[in-house]
Amino acid sequence: MPLMSSLKLGDALVLLYANEVNFRIETLWDGGFRARLGDEANGFTWDSGIGWYDLDKLGDMLLAAANKQWLLDYSATYDIGALE
């Protein structure tokens, strides 16, 4: 399935979570971010740095990287109402 254009970061993170894809986003001292797919136990399969000014692109970057390794189910949902 093609990527949805301009997917909001929060929606992308929920989609990754619903597809059981481990990810990490860390803040950096210079105002940037480091995003990774995977975890310490199984290894990280994708790693990228991004500046705060490109943060709106991060959701699409994460999904593009995940789609190269796994077939994401875009209809997967997860109720995060308890977190709101």
C-alpha positions in Angstrom: 0.0 0.0 0.0 1.4 3.4 -0.8 2.3 5.8 1.9 -0.4 8.3 3.0 0.9 11.8 2.2 1.6 14.1 5.2 0.7 11.6 7.8 0.8 13.2 11.2 3.6 11.9 13.5 1.2 10.8 16.2 -0.9 8.8 13.6 2.3 7.2 12.3 3.4 6.2 15.8 0.0 4.6 16.6 0.2 2.7 13.3 3.7 1.4 14.1 2.5 0.4 17.6 -0.6 -1.3 16.2 1.6 -3.3 13.8 3.9 -4.3 16.7 6.9 -2.5 15.3 9.3 -1.4 18.0 10.6 2.2 17.6 12.5 4.8 19.5 12.7 8.6 19.2 15.3 10.4 21.2 16.0 14.1 21.5 19.5 15.4 20.8 21.4 18.2 22.5 21.4 20.3 19.3 17.6 20.4 18.9 17.4 17.4 16.6 15.9 14.0 16.9 17.2 10.4 16.4 14.7 7.9 15.2 15.2 4.2 15.2 13.2 1.1 14.3 13.9 -2.1 16.4 15.2 -2.5 19.9 18.3 -3.5 21.9 17.3 -7.2 22.1 16.9 -7.8 18.4 18.9 -4.9 17.0 18.0 -1.7 15.3 17.2 -2.1 11.6 16.9 1.6 10.7 18.5 4.7 12.3 18.2 8.3 11.1 18.8 11.8 12.5 16.5 14.7 11.7 16.4 18.3 12.6 13.6 19.9 14.5 12.7 21.9 11.4 11.9 18.6 9.5 10.0 17.0 12.3 6.8 17.0 10.2 8.5 14.5 7.8 9.4 12.1 10.6 6.1 10.1 10.4 6.5 9.4 6.7 10.2 8.6 7.1 9.4 6.0 9.9 6.6 4.4 7.8 8.7 4.3 4.6 11.5 2.5 6.5 9.1 0.1 8.2 7.4 -0.7 4.9 10.8 -1.8 3.4 11.0 -4.5 6.1 7.5 -5.4 7.0 4.1 -5.2 5.3 2.3 -2.8 7.5 -1.5 -3.2 7.9 -2.9 0.3 7.5 -6.2 -0.8 8.8 -4.7 -1.8 12.2 -6.0 0.2 15.1 -5.2 0.5 18.7 -7.2 2.3 21.3 -5.0 4.8 23.1 -7.9 6.5 24.8 -6.5 5.7 28.2 -3.4 7.9 27.3 -5.4 11.0 26.3 
